[in-house]
Amino acid sequence: MNYLSVEKLSKSYGNKVLFHNISFGIEKGQKTAIIARNGTGKSTLLNIIAGTDFADEGQVVKRNDLRIAYLPQIDYLPEHFSVIDAIFETETPIINAIKRYEKAVSKLSMQNSRENQENLEKAIVEMDRLSAWDFENRVKEVLTKFGIEDICKSVNTLSGGERKKTAIAKTLLSEADLLILDEPTNHIDIEMIEWIEDYLSAANITLLMVTHDRYFLDSVCNSILELENGNLYQYKGKYDYFLEKKTARLLYEEVQQEKLKSLYEKELAWVKTSPQARTTKAKARINAFEKIKEAALTRTKDNSFSLSVKAERLGNKILEINNLDFSYPDLPLIKDFSYVFKRGEKCGIVGKNGTGKSSLLKLIMGELKADRGKITPGLTIKFGYFSQDTSFLDDDKRIIDLVKEKAEIIKTENGNYISASQFLYNFGFSYEQQYSYCGDLSGGEKRKLHLLIVLMQNPNFLILDEPTNDFDIDTLNILEDFLTQFEGCLLIVSHDRWFMNKLVDHIFVFEGNGKIKDYYGNYTEYKIEKEKQKKIEKQREKAKNNHKKQISKPTTNVQKLNYKEKKELKTIEEEIESLENEKKDILEEMNNGGGESLNILSLSRRYEEVEKILEDKTARWFTLKEKEEI
């Protein structure tokens, strides 16, 4: 069933063409992501489809009575409403039915008339039909999942993350036919992203969204639209399929471009050697030549940029954190945390919002003061801190002037020096744009300028706080390639699992109440390990329950442990204790430096082996223990 059709849509701002004559459709159950570089019209296209903006040409044809719920990047929640009232402000069949029911009850309580009784009866029938009686409980359940328990809290007192979650909850609870989401994963933690991912993967949801989160996109979407140079390309498949087909398309376009150039050179030679065209045939050939010239010399616009900076040399001592405590204001965020960073280490930080992730970065940078403990950087350490805040960029200054205040020349990766203007150009800021004001930049462009200013100072220890926010996928791929080759240290807070998996080999998990878990591996490996631990806990609980049941009723003809099994049980218990101790020793050695990188790798592999053996031994222990306790 076709929900909507976009027909020959065009949109420009001044001389800039965002898209021209594009067409596509959305079918029921289809989950489509729109991919494009920043500034190419992704959000504008969503606004036009949602009805909050207008196209220059073309139309959006929607199915009759199609209900759309739209989540823009900037929420428009009513400031002085409570959270629950902000959600109930939406016009949906269920919410309207609840309002009619409440109104009917109120009227009947004031005047017991036949008309009011009939209105209440109709309202009850409608509530039954829509299964609306438990809607408020469903709202509370979703908000609780999002960590918002005080539903009477005023919207204007919410943090940025809480506002985002409330807006998402409002959109998801609308029960609309089509959900339109603009960057739904920005500014929320991984746990919430995974919950939304599962919710949106339901078969009965139809979705159109813009996202830079490739893991989220790949898990949820079955169709991709790419906006590039004003044109639209459609791909029916997951993200890997998109990458494969896009690569093939670009190779084909490159071949076609070379053919056009060859034809152009041939025709150019004819034009130069031929006398002035007099015949109709000659004039036609010259007209054709002009078209070939335009096509051959018009390269595909490439707004990508390159990252090339030289990290300063690292000494033997990198960064030591000893017995760190920090609370805000009375909530413990970090308790007795110690760690010794090693040369070239790439660490990630994950955890729920509000657990202290960004606080640790600010403590390292000296922007916050610890309650207890010591942070000691090595003498050669040069930090580069890419925070979420871009307010230091003066809107009234030209881009080139702002950059020159930091440095006139910059040392590149190969040891050469380039001017500030060339460095900006390499970063994707055209020479013309460099003389525009910072206030004219989009959010994504300001973030890119911030990153440039950080990197141009040649840091050897990069601290990145949510670096993927407001960046498009092309920019993220370039940033990932640079960070993969970066010879210094990395410490990254990010909700982007694809980004983290590609870059980090070690994560700190902020579990709340000041507890920080140190895990060697990337996020996906940690998630798998976490799921294993949950299964073990369930097995333990099951074993306890089975034991209670066996105690509560006598059993007959039950096989108990034989001598060999009793001996095996005792041996396994000793082996489990030994393996637990070995695990602890490996972690301590890794935290204390572990020597050279090869030794770290060896320790990491042994840690994984011990984990696997321990899992198998524990499973066998449960089996024998259950049999022993019968």
N, C-alpha and C positions, 0 to 999 in steps of 0.2 A: 504494500500500500504506500503510495507516494504521499509524504507529508507536506513537502514544499519543493518548489522549483525556482532556482535562480536563473533568470533568462537575460542574456546579453547585457550584463551589468557593467557599468563604467563609473569610475570616480577619480577626480583629480582635485588637488589643492594648488591653486595657482598654475604654475608650469609643470608641476610634478604630477605625473600620472601614477596613481596607485595600482589600478587594474583597469583593463579595457576589454569589453565585450566578453566577459566570462560567463559561463553557464554550468550548472550542475544541479543535481537533485538529492534530496534526503528521503530515504525510505524508512518505513517503520522498522525498528530494531537495529538500524544502522548506527554505528558508533564511529564518527568521523573526526579526525584531527586536522587542523589547518597549520601548516608549517611555512614559515617565511622569515626573512631577516627583519630585524627591527626597522620600523618606519616604512614598511612596504604595504601596509593596509590591512593587516589581520584583524585588529580590533575594530577598524572602520567597517569591514565587511560584516562582522558580528553585529555591530550597531545597526546597520542597514537591515539585516535579516530580522533583528529583534524589534525594529520599528522606532529606534531612537535617533536615527540619522537617515539621510536621503541620498539616493544615487543620482548621478548626473544623467545617466541613461539606463534603460532596462527596467526590469521589475522583478519582484519576489512574489510568486503566486503560492498562496498557502491553502491547504485543505480547509473546508468550512469547519468552523468551531475548533480549529487547532489551538490547543493551549500551550503557550510557550513560557518557560521560566528562564530568566536571564541573570547570570552572575557576572557583572562587569568587574574589571580590576579594582575600581574604586567603588566601595559600597555606598548605597544611598539609604542606609537605615535611618529611621526617624530618631533624631538625637535625644529627645526627651521622653521616648517610650521606654518601657521596660523590655527586657529580652523577649519575654513571652508575648507581649503586646505587639512588638515589632514583627514577630512571626505571624501572629493572627491578623496583622494588617493586610496581608496578601489576599487578593480576590481569587479564591479557589472554590470549587463546588462543596468540599467538605467544610471549609471555614465559613462559607456563606450559609450552609445548612445549620451549623452550630449557632451562628448569629441569629438566624431566624427562630431557632428553637429557644434561645435565651430570651429573645424579644417576646415570643409567644407566651412563655412562662411568666414573664414580668407583667404583660398585659392582663393575663388571666388572674394573677394575684391582685391586681387593682380593680378588675371588673369581671365578675363571673357571668359572662354572657355566652349565648349559643355560638356566636361568631368567633369569639376568642377560644372556645373549646374546640371548634372545628379547625381553627388555625394551628392550635397546639397538636391536634391529632395528625394533621398534614405534616407538621414539622417532625413529629416522632417517626412517621412512615419514611420520610426523607433521610432522617438520621440512621434508621435501620438499613435502608437501601445502600447508603454509602459507607456503612460500618464506621460511623463517625463517633460513636460513644467513647471509644478509648483513644481518640486522636490526641488529646492533651497528654496522655500517658506516653504515647509514641513520641511526641515532641520532647518531653522530659528525658526519655530514654536516649534519644539522639544527642541532645545537648549534654547529657551526662557523659556519653561516649566521647564527646568533644571537650570534656573537662570543664563545662559550664554548669555548675550545680545551682547557683543562685539565679533562678529564672526571673526574679523580680528586680534584679540589678539594672540600673539605668544604662542605656546604650552609650551615653556620653562619658561614662566612667570605665568603659571597657578598654583593655589594651588593644594594640593593633592586631595581634594574633587572635584575641577573643572576638573582635569585630568580624574578622575574616571567617572564623568558625561559625558565628551566628548567621552571617550572610549565606554561607554554604548550607547550613541546616535549613534555613528558610527556603532556599532553592530546592533542595532535595525533598523537603516535606510538602512541596507544592503539588506533587503528584501530577505534574504537567505531562503532556504528550511528548514534548520535545524540550530537552535541557540544553541551554547554550551557556557554556562556561568559558570565561576568559582567564587563563592562568590560575586554575583552582588550587594548585599546590604551593603557590607563593606564600611564604611567611607562616607555614604550619609545619609541625614536626612529622617525622617519618611514620610514627604510629598512627596518626590521623590520616596521613596520605594512604597508608595501607588499608585502613578501614573504608575510606572513600573509594579506593580501587576495587575492593570487594563489592561494595554497594553498586557501583556503576557497571560492574561486569554482569549484573543480572540481565537475563535474556530479554525482559520486557521493557528495558529502558532504551530510548532513542536519544542520541547525543551528538552535539556539534561543539567542538571545543578548540581553543588555542592553548597549547602547552609547550614548554621547553623541556619538560621532564620526560626523557626518553624511556625510562623504565615504566613509568605510569602510562605513557602513550602505548608502549608495546603490550602492556598487560590488558588495557581496556579497549583500544580501538581496533577496528577491522577494516578501516578505510582511511586514506590520507589524501588531503588536497595540498598541493604546494603552489604558493604564489611566488612567481619569480619574473622580474622585469615586466610586470603588468600582465603576464599570462598565467593561466591556471593549468596545472598538470594533475591528473587523477591517478591514484594507485589503489587497487583493491587488494589489500593485504596488510600485514604487520610492518613494523619499522624496518626489520631486516630486508623484507621484500622491497620496500621503498628505496633503501640504500642501493640494492642490487640494480633495480630498474633505473634509478636516477643516474647511476654511474654509466649504464649502457646508453642512456639518452645523451649525456654529456659527450661521450666518445663519438657518438653518431654526429652530433652537432659540430664537433671539432673537425671531423672528416668533411662534412658539408661546407664548412667555412673555408677549408683548404682548397676545395674544388672551386668555390666561388672566387677565391683569390687568383687561382690559376687562370680562370676564365677572364677575370678582370684584366690581368696582365696582358693576355692575348688581345683583348679588345682595345686596350690602351695603345698597344703597338699599332693596331690598325688605324685608330683615330689620329695618331701622330704622323703616320705616313700617308694618309689619304688626303686628297684635296677637299676643300669645303663642300659639304654635302649639298647636292642640288636635286638629286632624284628622291622620290618618295621612299624608295627602299633604303637609301643611305640615311635619310633622316630618321626612319624607324629604327635603324640599327644604332644610331647615336642615342636616341631616346632609351632604347634597351640598355645601352652601355651605362647611362646615368643611373639606372635602377640597379644594375649589377655593381656599380661602384659603391652606391650607398649600402647595399647588403654586404659587400665584401669588406668594406672598411668600418662597418659598424660592428664592433665586438660585443659579445655578450657582456653586459654591465657586471662588473665584479666589485662588490663593495666589501670583500673580505680584507683582512689585514694580517700582518705578520708580527710575531713576537720574537725579538732577538735582543737579549741583554746579557751582560756578563755578570755572574754572581761573584762577589768578592771571596777570596780564599778563606776557608774555614780552618781554625786551629784545632787542637786536640780536645779542648774543653768547649762544649757547645752550650748547654743550658741545664742547670740543676734546680729542681724544685724539692724542698725538704719540709715535710710535716706541715703542709699548708692548710689553714683553716680560714673560711670566709662565710659570713652570714649576712643576709639582707632582708628586711631590717633585723628581724629576729629569727628568720627562717634559715637553717643551716643549708648552704649550697655546696660547700666543699669541706670535708672533714679529713684531716690528717693525710693529705695527698702528697706523695713523693714520687719523683721520676727523674731519671737521668737521660737526657736526649743524646742520641748518637749521631755521628756524621752521616749526612745523606738520608736521614730517616724521614719517612712520609707518614704522618699520623692523622687520623680522622677523629672527630668528636661527634657523638650522636646522643640523643636523649630527648625527652619531652621538653616543650617550651617551658621556661621558668625554672629549670633545674640547675642553671648556673654555667651553661656552656660558654656564652659570650663573656660572662664574668671572669672565667679563667683567662681568656685572651686579654681582657683589660687589666687583670692583675699582672700578667707577664709584661704588658706594655707600660705598666706603672700608672695607668689611669684610675685604678682602684687600689686601696691599701688593704693588705691581708690582716685578719685578726691575730693570726699567729703563723709562724713559719718563715721560710726564706726562699727567695728566687734569685739565683745567681747566674747571669749570662757570662759566656766566655769573652775574653778580651777582643777576639776577632769578629764577634757576632754583630751583624748589621741587620736589624729587623726591617721588614717591609710589611706594614699592617694595612690590609684591605678590609676596612670596616663596612657596615651597612649604611653609615652616615655619609651623605654627600653635601651636607649643608655648608661645609667649609669652602666649597666652590663658589666664588663670588659671582653672582648673576650679572653684575655690572662690568665685569672684566671680559676682555676678548680672550678666546681660548689660547692663542699663541702667547699672549702676555702672561697668562697664568702659568703656563708651562715654563716659560723663560725665567720666571721668578725662582723656579726650582733648579734649573740648569740650562745653560746655553748649548752645551754639547753633551752627548751621551755615549758611553762606551758600549759597543755591541758585543754579541757573543764571540765573534771572531777576533776581538781585540781592537777593531777599528773604531773611529769616532764619527758620529753624524750630528748634524744640527738638530735643534729642537723641532724645527719645522719639518725636516725629513722624517724624524721620529714620529711626529704626529701623522704625517702622510702614510707611513708604514702601518700605523694603527688604524687606518681607514678614515682619517680626517682630511678631506681634500684641502688643497691650498686656499681655495676660496672660503671653505667653511672655517678654517683656522682664524679668520678675521671676524667671525660672527661672535656674538656674546654667549657666555655660558648659560644665561637665562633662556636662550632660544633652544637649548638642547633638550631632547626627550629624556625620560628616566633612564632608559638603557644606554643612551649616549653619555649621560653624566657618569654612570657607573664605569663605562669604558674609559672615560677621561681620568677618573679616579684611579683605575687600575694602571693606566699609563704613568701617572705621577708616582705611584708606588714603585713600579718596575724601573723607571728611569734613574732611580737612585742606587741601582745595582745591589739590592739586598742579597744576603746569603741565608736568611731564615725568614721565609714567607709565612705570615699568619693571615688566613683568609676566613672572614666571617660571612657565611652564606654567599659565596662568590657567584653562584648560578642565578640568583635573583635578577630579573630584568634583562638577562642576556638571551639572545636567540640561539638556536641549535648550532648554527655555523660558527658563531663566536665561541660557544662552549667547546666544540671540537678543536678549534685552534688553541684555546687556552689549555685544554687537556694535553695536546701534543707538546706544548711548551713545558708544562709542569712535569710531564713524564721524563723529559730530558733535563730538567732543572737539577743542578748538581748540589744545591744547598738543601736545607731542611724545610719541610712543610708541616704546618699544623692547620687543619681545615675543619671548620664547623659547617656542615651542610646537610640538607634534607634530601639532596639529589643522590639516589642510590647508584645510578649509572656512573655518575661523576666520581663518587667515593670508591666504588669497586674498581674503577680503572686506575686510580691513583694511589690509594693508601694500602699499606700492608699491616696496619696495626691501628686499633681503635680504642678510644676511651669511651666507655658507656656511662653516661650520667643517669643513675638509677633513681635519683631523688633522695631527699633527706641527707645530702652530703656524701652519699656513697658513689664512688667512681670505680667501675670495673675495668680492668686492664686486659684487653683481648688481642692476641696476635692473630691477625687475619683481616679480611675485608668485611664489609657489612653483611653480605650474603652468607658468608661462612659463619659469622656470628649468629645470624638468624636461624640457620640450620642447626647450629649447636644449641640455641635457645629452645627450639622445637624438640630436640632430643631430650633436653632436661625436663621439659614439660611432660613428655611421655614417660620418663623415668619416675617423675613425681606421681603420675597417674597410676603407674604400676605399683609403687609403694603404697598408695592409698588403697588400691584394689587388694593388695596383699593383706593390709590391716583389716579391711572389711571382711575378707574371706576368713581371716583368723577369728574375728569376732563371731561370725556365723558358725564356725566349727565349734567354738566354745559353747555357744548357746544351745546346740543340740548334739546329742551323742551320735557317734558314727560307728558303723560296723563294717567289717571286711575292707578296711582301707589299708593300702600299702604304705608303710612308714619307711623312713630311711634305712637302707641296709648299711653294713659296716663300711663298704667302699664309698658310699655316698656321704656318710658322716665324715670320713677322712677328707673327702673332696671339699666338703663345706668348710671345714676348718682351714684347709689350704687356701681356698679362694678368699676367705676373710683376711688371711695374712697377706695374700697377694694384692687385694684391693687396698689395704692400708699402705703397702709398699708403693703401689702405683700413685696413690694420692700424695704421698710424701715426695715422690719423684717429680710429679706435676708441680708441686709447690717449689721444689728446688730449681727446676727449669725456669719458672717464672722469675724467681729471685735473681738467677744468673743473668737472664735477659734484661731485667730492669737495672742491674748493676753494670751493664755495658756489654757483657758477653764477648769481649774481645773484638776480633775482626768480623767483617760482614759475613764471611763464609761460615764462621762459627755460629753467628746468629741464625743463618739459614739452617744449619745442622740442628741447632736447638729447636727451632720452629718445627722442623720435620719430626723430630723425636717427640715433641709435645703432641703433635697430631696422632702419632702412633700410640702414645700412652692413652690418649683420649679414646681411641678406637678399642684398644684392649680392655680398658676400664669399662666401657659400655658393654662389651660382650661378657666380661666377668660378672658385672652387676646383674645382667639379665639371668645368667645361670644361678647366681646367688638367690635371686627371688624365687626361682623354680624350686631349688632345694629347700629354702626356708619355709615356703608354703607347705611342702611335703612334711617337713620336720614338725611343724606346728599343728598338723591335723590331729 
